[in-house]
Amino acid sequence: MDKINMEGTLNRYKVLKKYLEIFLPFKYNVKDLDMRNIDIAFLNELDYYLRSEKSCAM
């Protein structure tokens, strides 16, 4: 059971990483973002992007 959970977590990490690599240049015209710049507005925009553009329901 633990191995299955770890594989699922790793898969979700890889998918989110891929979507962030698309989202950051699309929205902010950057390849990377300092974690100190992550705020509620960023999270809301990312949430909207994932739900509307990538059909991801969280």
N, C-alpha and C positions, 0 to 999 in steps of 0.2 A: 504494500500500500504506500509506503514512504517513497519508493522509487517512482511510482506512478505520479504522486503529487509533485515530486521534484521535476519530473519531465514536463508536467503541465505548467508548472511555474516557469521553467526555462523557456518553454514555447511562448508563453504570454510575454515574457521579457523580450524575446527576439522580435515578436510582432510589434510590440510597443516601440522598441528601438528603431525598427524600420519605419514606422509611421512618424516618429519624431524626426528622423532624418529627412523626411519629405515635408513635414509641417514647418520646421524652423526656417528653411529657406523660403518657403511659400509665404509665410506670415511675417517673418522678421528679417528676411534677407541675410541670414547668418547660418553658419554650419553648426555652431555650438552656442550654448547659452550658459552664462555663469549662474550657478544655483541660487545666488543671492538675488537674482532678478526674477525668480519664480514667485509669483504672487497669485492672489485669487483671480485676478483678471486673466493671467496666463492660463491658469487651470480651467477657467470657464471657456476660453477660446479653444483650448485643446479638446475639451470635452465636446464642445459643439462640432469641431472638425471631425472628431472620431465618430460621432453619431450621425452627422449629415453626409460627410464625404466617404467615410469608410464603413458605414453601416455597422458600427460596433455599439452594442448596447452594454452599458456597464451596470 
